[in-house]
């Protein structure tokens, strides 16, 4: 008896919609998976448009207008930028103070965090406890931390000046002194940042350095300092570069401490760029002008980051990269 094989009807071809075709979806099953995927992705995507992309586009539009929230935007082109560069007496001084703060605080913060990470990487007892104590200041909210330091460095009743008075030294005015206000903010920023995320990132980088390299250098007669400069530093150079980029960005955006502790004073000694932007936006309601200030700050951050990325090619070592 001859068995005639049953003819199987061909599969019906599924033509995707234009949107699915663009996304590379070819079958009904893939279409359902894709639709569910984009459905679950939609809350994040909507939030991205509403809270990020939308405000960015709006701020650029307002930067080309004179806008005070109440009145309709009035087109002025690059008038806001011209005003910042040539007519605002606080623009360039605030930018200069911000750069000064960054030049001092960023290197000191990097060095301090690296030294703490090296100490914690020695494998000593109670290392986890020390790490917790070092990290605690970083967990303190910025406003609470600033208020605490205003009390600590109070000229008359602060613990620091009371201690200095007890040993015969007259303490400075700290936040109330035009001369000491900037150093005080740098001191507080170091107290808050040295034992924070930078330290943990450095610690992770140090723990990734192969011990065999140190052993080989020791056999060749290299001392501790020589091993650090010629083995440890090149191996953690990507970590240094990463912390440097984030440190510069954070320093150029300094705002909270100055706003809470000094309000930009005394005599504009701590009137930073971000504080200048905030005052124009939320106290004087010059939304168009403050948007121009924000875009100029974004340009500065881009330039500094670009310079760091380009110069990193000469000193950052990546394992496995061809030289």
C-alpha positions in Angstrom: 0.0 0.0 0.0 1.4 3.3 -1.0 1.2 6.1 1.5 0.6 9.4 -0.1 2.1 12.2 2.0 -0.3 14.8 3.1 0.3 18.1 1.7 1.0 20.7 4.3 -0.4 24.1 3.4 2.3 26.8 3.2 2.6 29.2 6.1 0.7 32.4 5.5 3.2 35.3 5.1 2.9 38.0 7.6 3.5 41.5 6.3 4.5 43.8 9.1 3.2 47.3 9.5 5.5 50.1 8.3 6.6 50.9 11.9 7.3 47.2 12.7 9.2 46.9 9.4 11.4 49.8 10.4 12.1 48.1 13.7 13.0 44.9 12.0 10.0 42.9 13.1 9.0 40.3 10.6 6.5 37.8 12.2 3.4 38.1 14.2 5.1 36.5 17.2 7.9 39.1 17.0 5.3 41.8 16.6 3.6 40.9 19.9 6.9 40.7 21.7 8.0 44.0 20.3 4.7 45.7 21.1 4.8 44.5 24.7 8.4 45.6 25.0 7.7 49.1 23.8 4.6 49.2 26.0 6.7 48.5 29.1 9.4 51.0 27.8 6.8 53.7 27.2 6.7 55.2 30.8 10.5 55.8 30.7 10.3 57.1 27.2 7.5 59.5 28.0 9.3 60.7 31.1 12.5 61.2 29.1 10.6 63.5 26.7 8.6 65.4 29.3 11.3 65.9 31.9 14.5 65.9 29.9 14.3 66.5 26.2 11.3 68.8 26.4 12.9 71.2 29.0 16.2 71.2 27.1 14.5 72.3 23.9 12.3 74.8 25.8 15.4 76.3 27.5 17.2 76.8 24.2 14.1 78.5 22.8 13.8 80.8 25.9 17.5 81.6 25.8 16.8 83.4 22.5 13.9 85.3 24.0 13.2 87.8 26.8 10.8 85.9 29.1 9.6 86.5 32.6 6.9 83.8 33.0 4.1 86.4 33.1 4.6 88.0 29.7 4.8 86.2 26.4 8.3 85.5 25.1 9.8 88.3 23.1 12.4 87.3 20.5 15.8 88.9 21.1 18.0 86.4 19.2 21.5 86.3 20.9 20.7 89.4 22.9 20.8 87.4 26.2 24.3 86.1 25.4 25.5 89.6 24.5 24.1 90.8 27.8 25.9 88.2 29.7 29.3 88.8 28.0 29.2 92.6 27.9 26.6 94.1 30.3 26.4 91.8 33.3 28.8 92.9 36.0 28.5 89.6 37.9 28.8 87.2 35.0 32.6 87.1 34.5 33.4 87.4 38.3 31.1 84.5 39.1 32.6 82.4 36.4 36.1 83.3 37.7 35.2 82.3 41.3 33.7 79.0 40.1 36.9 78.2 38.2 39.0 79.1 41.2 37.0 76.8 43.4 37.3 74.0 40.9 41.1 74.4 40.5 41.6 74.1 44.2 38.9 71.6 45.3 39.2 69.1 42.5 42.9 68.2 42.9 42.7 68.2 46.7 39.6 66.0 46.6 41.2 63.5 44.2 44.4 63.3 46.2 42.6 62.9 49.5 40.2 60.2 48.2 43.2 58.3 46.7 45.1 58.4 49.9 42.1 57.1 51.9 41.6 54.4 49.4 45.2 53.3 49.7 44.9 53.2 53.5 41.7 51.1 53.2 43.4 48.8 50.7 46.1 47.7 53.2 44.0 44.8 54.6 44.0 46.2 58.2 41.6 45.0 60.8 38.3 46.9 61.2 38.6 48.1 57.6 34.9 47.9 57.0 34.2 50.1 60.1 36.8 52.7 58.9 35.2 52.6 55.4 31.8 53.3 57.0 33.0 56.2 59.0 34.7 57.8 56.0 31.6 57.4 53.9 29.1 58.7 56.5 29.7 62.5 55.7 28.9 61.8 52.0 25.5 60.4 53.1 24.6 63.6 54.9 22.1 65.7 53.0 23.8 68.8 51.5 21.5 71.3 53.2 21.8 69.6 56.6 25.6 69.4 56.2 25.8 73.1 55.3 23.7 74.2 58.3 25.8 72.0 60.6 29.0 73.6 59.3 27.6 77.1 59.7 27.2 76.3 63.4 30.6 74.6 63.7 32.4 77.6 62.1 30.3 80.3 63.8 32.7 83.2 64.6 31.6 83.6 68.2 29.9 80.4 69.4 31.3 77.8 67.0 33.2 74.9 68.5 36.2 75.6 66.2 36.7 79.2 67.3 36.0 78.4 70.9 38.8 75.8 70.8 41.1 78.3 69.1 40.2 80.9 71.7 41.0 78.4 74.5 44.6 78.1 73.2 45.0 81.8 72.7 44.3 82.1 69.0 41.6 84.4 67.6 39.6 82.4 65.1 38.7 83.9 61.7 35.2 84.9 60.6 35.0 81.8 58.3 31.7 82.2 56.3 31.2 85.8 57.4 34.7 86.8 56.2 35.3 87.9 52.7 38.8 86.4 52.9 37.9 83.1 54.5 34.5 82.3 52.9 35.9 80.6 49.9 38.5 78.5 51.8 35.7 77.5 54.2 33.5 76.2 51.4 36.4 74.3 50.0 37.1 72.8 53.4 33.5 71.7 53.8 33.4 70.2 50.3 36.5 68.1 51.1 35.0 66.9 54.3 31.9 65.8 52.5 33.5 64.4 49.3 36.9 62.8 50.1 35.4 59.7 51.8 32.5 59.4 49.3 32.0 57.8 46.0 35.5 58.9 44.7 37.1 56.9 47.5 35.1 53.8 46.7 35.9 54.0 43.0 39.6 54.4 43.8 39.4 51.5 46.1 37.8 49.3 43.4 40.5 50.4 41.0 43.3 49.6 43.5 41.9 46.1 44.1 41.9 45.5 40.4 45.7 46.0 40.1 47.4 42.5 39.7 49.6 41.7 42.7 52.0 39.9 40.3 53.0 43.3 38.9 54.0 44.5 42.4 55.9 41.3 43.0 57.8 41.5 39.8 58.7 45.2 40.5 59.9 44.2 44.0 62.1 41.5 42.6 63.6 44.1 40.2 64.5 46.3 43.2 61.7 48.8 43.0 60.7 50.5 46.3 57.3 51.3 47.6 57.2 54.8 46.0 58.6 53.5 42.7 56.0 50.7 42.6 53.3 53.2 43.2 54.3 55.6 40.4 55.3 53.0 37.8 52.8 50.2 38.6 49.8 51.4 40.6 49.2 54.9 39.0 49.3 53.6 35.4 47.0 50.7 36.2 44.4 53.0 37.9 44.8 55.8 35.4 41.3 55.1 33.9 39.9 55.4 37.5 41.7 58.7 38.0 40.4 60.0 34.7 36.8 59.0 35.5 36.9 60.7 38.9 38.6 63.7 37.4 35.9 64.2 34.8 33.1 63.8 37.4 35.0 66.0 39.8 35.3 68.9 37.4 31.7 68.7 36.4 30.5 68.7 40.0 32.8 71.6 41.0 31.7 73.8 38.1 28.1 73.3 39.2 28.7 74.1 42.9 25.6 75.7 44.3 24.0 74.2 47.4 26.8 75.0 50.0 27.1 78.6 48.9 23.4 79.1 48.8 22.8 77.8 52.3 26.0 79.0 54.1 26.7 82.4 52.6 24.0 83.2 50.0 26.9 84.3 47.7 28.4 86.7 50.2 30.0 88.3 51.9 30.6 91.0 49.3 30.0 88.4 46.5 33.0 86.4 47.7 31.2 83.1 47.0 28.9 84.3 44.2 29.3 81.2 42.0 28.1 80.8 38.5 25.3 78.4 39.3 24.1 80.7 42.1 24.1 83.6 39.7 22.0 81.5 37.3 19.6 80.6 40.1 19.1 84.2 41.3 18.3 85.4 37.8 15.8 82.5 37.2 13.9 82.1 40.5 14.3 85.5 42.2 14.4 88.0 39.4 12.4 85.7 37.0 14.6 86.4 34.1 13.9 83.0 32.6 15.2 83.9 29.1 18.5 85.3 30.5 19.0 82.4 32.9 18.4 79.9 30.1 21.2 81.6 28.2 23.4 81.3 31.3 22.5 77.6 31.6 23.4 76.9 27.9 26.7 78.7 28.4 27.4 76.5 31.4 26.6 73.4 29.4 29.0 74.6 26.7 31.8 75.1 29.3 31.2 71.6 30.7 31.4 70.1 27.2 34.6 72.0 26.4 36.3 70.9 29.7 35.1 67.3 29.2 36.3 67.3 25.6 39.7 68.6 26.6 40.1 65.9 29.3 39.1 63.2 26.9 41.6 64.3 24.3 44.4 64.7 26.7 43.7 61.4 28.4 45.0 59.6 25.3 48.5 60.6 26.5 48.4 59.4 30.1 45.5 57.0 30.6 46.5 53.3 30.2 43.9 50.7 29.3 44.9 47.1 29.7 44.8 45.2 26.5 44.9 48.3 24.4 47.4 48.3 21.5 50.1 50.9 21.8 
